[in-house]
Amino acid sequence: MGAALVLIGLLDGNESTEDARVALASWGVPGASFLVDSGDASRREAGVRSLPTTLVLDAHGVVRWVSSADSRASDVVAAAQAASH
C-alpha cells in the first residue's frame, strides 16, 4: 500500500479553493484531497516568504524540500519520493 499524500495549500487573498482545484488538475492530480490554510501562521512557521511555494514534508512533519522560482513538477515528485523513504 502506498503512502497517502496530503496537499496543504497556502493561498493569498487573490486565490480561491477553486483556483487550487484547477491548478491540481492541470498538474495531473484531479480530485486530490487537500487542506487550505489561508492564514499566515503556517507560512511563518514553515518559513514561507513568497507564493507560490511548494514544501515537501516527511511523515514526521519535517520540511525536506522547498521550491525555488525555477522548480518544475518533476522536482516536486522527486522530492516527495525521496521524503517518503
C-alpha positions in Angstrom: 0.0 0.0 0.0 1.4 3.4 -1.0 1.7 6.4 1.3 -1.1 8.9 1.5 -0.4 12.4 0.1 -1.9 15.4 1.7 -1.6 18.8 0.0 -1.7 21.9 2.1 -2.5 25.0 0.1 -1.3 28.4 1.4 -3.4 30.8 -0.6 -3.1 34.5 -0.8 -6.0 36.9 -0.8 -6.5 36.7 -4.5 -6.8 32.9 -4.7 -9.7 30.5 -4.0 -10.1 26.9 -3.4 -11.4 26.5 -6.9 -8.1 28.0 -8.2 -6.3 25.3 -6.2 -8.5 22.6 -7.7 -7.9 23.9 -11.2 -4.1 24.0 -10.6 -4.1 20.5 -9.2 -6.0 19.2 -12.2 -3.5 20.9 -14.5 -0.6 19.2 -12.7 -2.2 15.8 -13.3 -3.8 15.2 -9.9 -7.5 16.0 -10.4 -9.7 15.2 -7.4 -6.8 15.2 -5.0 -7.6 15.8 -1.3 -6.1 19.0 0.1 -6.2 21.3 3.1 -6.2 25.0 2.8 -4.7 27.3 5.4 -5.4 30.9 4.4 -3.8 32.4 7.5 -0.3 33.5 8.0 0.6 31.2 10.9 1.5 28.2 8.8 3.5 30.4 6.4 5.5 31.9 9.2 6.2 28.5 10.9 7.3 27.0 7.6 9.4 30.0 6.7 7.5 30.7 3.5 8.2 34.2 2.4 6.5 34.3 -1.0 3.9 32.5 -3.0 3.7 30.2 -4.8 5.9 28.0 -2.7 5.9 24.2 -2.5 7.1 22.4 0.5 7.7 18.7 0.8 7.5 17.3 4.4 8.2 13.8 5.6 5.8 11.7 7.6 7.1 13.4 10.8 6.3 16.9 9.5 9.9 17.9 8.9 10.4 20.1 5.9 12.6 18.1 3.4 12.4 20.4 0.3 11.4 23.9 -0.6 10.7 25.0 -4.1 12.6 27.8 -5.9 11.5 30.1 -8.7 12.7 27.6 -11.3 11.3 24.4 -9.8 9.3 22.1 -12.0 6.7 19.5 -11.3 9.3 16.7 -11.7 11.4 18.3 -8.9 8.4 18.1 -6.6 7.8 14.5 -7.5 11.4 13.6 -6.9 11.5 15.4 -3.6 8.3 13.7 -2.5 9.6 10.3 -3.4 12.9 10.9 -1.5 11.0 12.1 1.6 8.8 9.0 1.6 11.8 6.7 2.0 
